[in-house]
Amino acid sequence: MQKAGVKTIRADLCRGQDGIYDLLFMANVYHGIRRACKDAILNNFKMMTRKYVAIMDFKEDTFFGPPFKIKKEEVISDMEKHGFTLVRSKDLRFHYITLFKKQ
């Protein structure tokens, strides 16, 4: 994957992360950050991305996954409050995916 320019980052995003990337992609994690330091993470996203953030998470009516889900509309609202604009959103069978552009 690294030959294609894809890099996996394992970090405590509450504290920040070095590096600037064209696209940050988060899958099945956003529902958990609402209990952590969501505002700090979203502010760090703004510093870490040149262009885009994509977030995929479980749909609210999915019968498996975490015991608590987060509505797509809440993700959109959170991202807009932190300086991102929704570019595209798609509902999949068990998930939704949203793409945001840095303002």
N, C-alpha and C positions, 0 to 999 in steps of 0.2 A: 504494500500500500504506500510506503514512503516513496517509492520510485514514481508513483502517480501524484505525489505531492500531498498525500493524506497523512496526518500525524495524530496519534492518540495522545491525549494529555490526561494524566492522572494528577490531580492537584486539589488543594483546599481552596476553592474559588471564593470562599468568604474572605480570605486573606489576599487574594489577587494572584496573578500569574504573569510571568514575563512572556513576551512574544506578541506579535501582531499577525493576525490571520485574515484571509479573505472571507472564510466562512467558519462559523462555529456551529456545530451540530450536537444537539442534546436529545437522546432517545430514552424515554421511560424513566426520566429523572425529575422533571419539573415538579411533579406532584409532591416530591419530598422536600424541595427547597422552601416551600411556603412555611415550613416549621423551622427552618434554619435562618440564614441571613440573606433572605431574598433580595432586599434592596442593595446590599453590598455586592452580591453576585451580579445583578443586572447592571450596576454601575461598572463593575469590572468588565462585563461583556462589551460595554461601550468603549472601553480603553483597548480591549483585546482584538476587536474586529475592525477591518478596513471597510467592510461592506455589509455582510449578511450574518444573521443568526437564524437557524432553523431549529424548531422545537417539535418533537413528536412525543405524544403521550397517550395514555389509555382514554378512550371515550367513557363518558359517565355511565352509560348503560352496559358496559362490558362486564360479563359475569366472572372474569378472572382478573388477576393483577393485584395491585395493592388494595387494601381495604378502603382507602379514600382516594377519590379521583378529583381532578381539577378541570373545570369547564374550560373549553377552548376560549370562550369570551373573556374569562378571567386572565388567561395568558395574554390575550391581545391587549387588554386594558393595562396589565402590568408593563408590558413591553412599550406601549405608547407613552406611559408615564415616564419611562426612562429613555426617551428619545429615539424610538424605533417606529417605523411605519410598516404596517402589514402590506406585503406584496402579494401574497397568495396563501390560500388555505384550502386544504382538501381533507375530506372525511374518508377514511378507509374503513374496512370492516370492523376492526376492534380499536383502532387508533384514529387520531387526527394528526395532521402535520401542518405547521404554519411556517411561513418564511417571512422574515422581517428585514428591512433595509435600515441601515444606520442613517439618521438624518444629518 
